[in-house]
Amino acid sequence: MNKGSKKIIAREFLFIIGTCVVYIMLIVSWDILYRSNYRDREEINKQIDELIDFESLPYRLKVYYFIKENFSVDMPGRIEFIGDLKDQTLALKTYEYLKDNNKVNSSEDQFLEKIHNDKESERYLVNIQTLENQLKQNRENLFFKGVTEDMMILIAIYLIGIVFIFRYLIYATRWSIKQLKE
């Protein structure tokens, strides 16, 4: 084998090795970012679960989640319900509904007083919605999904295609410069 052939083989081998190194770095980086995104998503879910723990909820939110989970009632959104529940007529209707279904142990006056004294539901709801928005942004992230086999093959095809084109652009440029010098 002559010296020119050895140089060509060595150069092609270096391109293949370089392509493999870049491919492995891409896949490992993607996997690291996916795992980081997954940990963030799990942490946000944990925080949301802690906030909507029934025992720690403010009273109006507790009423909302209690009705939503225990009855097949068409419920308005959380914001509308806790805002409207401060209205005396809706609070009385809610109390009567819960009393008719034997789900309230307090008197009407105690129920209305707890509704009126609840100042934390709005703040709690803002915290929950902030975390839900963070979770939504996390799901819209490019790295929400891990690297599948199809994606790995697609990345390999793109990378090989780019390196193949790039390599021949280098060869053509070198040849052109060499021809201009002669």
Buried (B, 14 or more C-beta within 10 A) or exposed (E): EEEEEEEEEEEEEEBEEEBEEBBEEBBEEBEEBBEEBBEBBEBBEEBBEEBBEEEEBBBBBBBBBBBEEEEEEEEEEBEEBBBBBEEEEBBBEBBEBBBEEEEBEEEEEEBBEBBBEBEEBBEBBEEBEEBEEBBEEBEEBEBEEEBEEEEBEEBBEEBBEEBEEEBEEEEEEEEEEEEEEE
